[in-house]
Amino acid sequence: MAWYRLAYRPAIIADLATVELSMAQRLFDKTKWIASNIENLRHEPIASDLPALSKYAVEDWRIFYSIDRDDHLVDIHRIVRHTECRL
């Protein structure tokens, strides 16, 4: 099983800036879990016009990410409450 690195978009800082510290840590830990379990998860596109973008739910939060299998990279695009999702 290949190891995947994580990359976080700059928006992640703003996404987690107002979140309670314990939840922010949980969400951050879950991104690491996603990267270490990439081969065991189903990565369904969130929309037909965004085929490379997937999401993972953690309580009422959503982690939006894409996978670059050639570079073994998981790119975390956003972490938002599901009520803020506009997709």
C-alpha positions in Angstrom: 0.0 0.0 0.0 1.4 3.4 -1.0 1.7 6.3 1.4 0.0 9.5 0.5 1.1 12.9 1.5 -1.3 15.7 2.5 -1.5 19.2 1.1 -3.8 21.8 2.6 -5.2 24.8 0.7 -4.8 28.2 2.4 -8.5 28.3 2.9 -8.2 25.6 5.6 -6.8 28.1 8.0 -9.9 30.3 7.7 -12.1 27.2 7.8 -10.8 26.1 11.1 -10.0 29.5 12.7 -13.3 29.8 14.6 -13.8 26.1 15.3 -13.5 24.8 18.9 -9.9 23.5 19.4 -11.0 19.8 20.1 -13.1 19.7 16.9 -10.4 21.4 14.8 -7.9 18.7 16.0 -10.4 16.0 15.2 -10.9 17.3 11.7 -7.2 17.6 11.2 -6.6 14.1 12.5 -9.4 12.8 10.1 -7.5 14.3 7.1 -4.5 12.2 8.1 -6.7 9.2 8.5 -8.1 9.7 5.0 -4.6 9.9 3.5 -3.6 6.7 5.3 -6.7 4.8 4.2 -7.0 6.1 0.6 -7.1 2.6 -0.9 -9.9 1.5 1.5 -12.4 4.3 0.9 -14.9 5.0 -1.9 -14.1 8.4 -3.4 -17.3 9.3 -5.2 -17.3 12.7 -7.1 -19.5 15.3 -5.4 -20.8 16.5 -8.7 -20.6 15.5 -12.3 -18.8 18.8 -13.2 -16.3 18.2 -10.4 -15.2 14.6 -11.0 -11.9 14.9 -9.1 -13.4 16.3 -5.9 -14.7 14.0 -3.1 -16.0 14.6 0.4 -15.9 12.9 3.7 -18.3 13.6 6.6 -17.3 14.1 10.2 -20.4 14.8 12.2 -21.9 18.0 10.7 -18.6 18.8 8.9 -17.5 18.0 5.4 -13.9 17.6 4.3 -13.5 18.2 0.5 -10.4 16.7 -1.1 -8.9 15.5 -4.3 -6.4 12.7 -4.9 -3.4 12.7 -7.2 -2.5 9.0 -7.4 0.6 9.6 -9.6 2.2 11.9 -6.9 0.6 10.1 -4.0 -1.0 13.3 -2.7 -4.3 14.1 -1.0 -5.1 17.7 -1.5 -7.5 19.1 1.2 -9.5 21.9 -0.4 -12.0 22.9 2.3 -13.4 21.9 5.7 -16.8 23.3 6.2 -20.1 22.7 8.1 -22.6 20.9 5.9 -24.9 23.8 6.2 -22.3 26.0 4.5 -21.9 23.6 1.5 -23.2 25.2 -1.6 -22.7 22.2 -3.9 
